[in-house]
Amino acid sequence: MEFSFIFFKNESGWGSDTTGSAVSPCFTTDFEGQSLLLATDLSANSIRRALSHFSGFASLLMLPSITMSPIPPLCSTLAPLRNFRQELDLYPVAQQTRAALQRIVRSQHWRTCRELLRQVVATPLATNTIELCADTVRISSSIKLSQEALDALVKALSPWRIGPFDVHGCTIDSEWRSFIKWRRIEPLLELAPDLRIADVGCSNGYFLFKLLHHSPSIAVGFDPIERCWLQFALLNALARHPSLAFIPAGISSLRAFPSFFDRILCMGVIYHQRDPFQVVRSLYNATRPGGTVLLESLVVDRDGPYLLVPDKRYAKMRNAWVIPTADALAALMQRAGFKEISIHRFGPITTEEQRRTAHAPFESLAEFLDPEDPSRTVEGYPAPHSAAVVAVRA
């Protein structure tokens, strides 16, 4: 089997093996002042020699090789994990990343996006600015972007589910006005500097960027949807923030982070899972003792620990397996071993928060509810409310 290694350049340079043979990179790129190299096609026998004899760099991840045109912005979404490679076994994450990258490289659907992404980030970045205090995350830089290419890429990556963003003058009006949710949850998280934070089901990373206001040591997003990875890659290729990471995989990837995170956000995920208890247990295992998990979900507005199991669809969603009540979320957290559990009910979701836009030009909440009775979905189920449960790992 062949592998690829990601290396980071240090003061000694890229380095060479004891025979003086230099590493041949597939590509190099720059990330926050550190050069990033992806060396490909190292055979299994070469791995031992590379780890034993190469000097001048430290390996971060090893990825099974694939034939690809380089997409540096995607690979650099893993770069912040380099600071924790002594604590974590990242090989499972590398395997999942490799599979996601392979799908994108081989997909004709993403071909235009790949080419546009290269055009947008082709010029070296001199300075950049991220504005986080307003509802809209604004990212600007000194890079000489082709506005036409940027606008085309933003459109090609639609739908943008969460936001809004202003990227180099291009306004992205997302389906969800996510600052409404952020205002609800931020006070519940008791954020402080230097925390390790995860956002499971992070979409394009809007909440990761909002978390930067609190100076985390690292904020890691998890999402298996390829479009979300590409959206985040665009945003952070321009923002270049060294604390933001993105893993293109779902909640199963938390197994690589045992007792690692101080805070975990898991929002809009649990009703898409066939086994909600396993989700909560995964959150528990990835949280440090004394750390906090915020579990947010669509809920049925009813007292008691009940789960609604829709017949085929709920609010036109095919993959909504169970819709919990807020009390059911709390019961799941308690059964998983959490303590200090608090329930926060936010009321019905409205079209002020979720609606169709130019950057999400498909059906949205207005089409999901019964036009004659907005308290019911089009299937006749109770309309979705929003709630969150906050709990501490024992």
Summary of the structure (lengths in Angstrom):
residues: 394
radius of gyration: 21.7
end to end distance: 42.1
largest distance: 76.9
contacts: 1323
relative contact order: 0.11
helix: 32%
strand: 32%
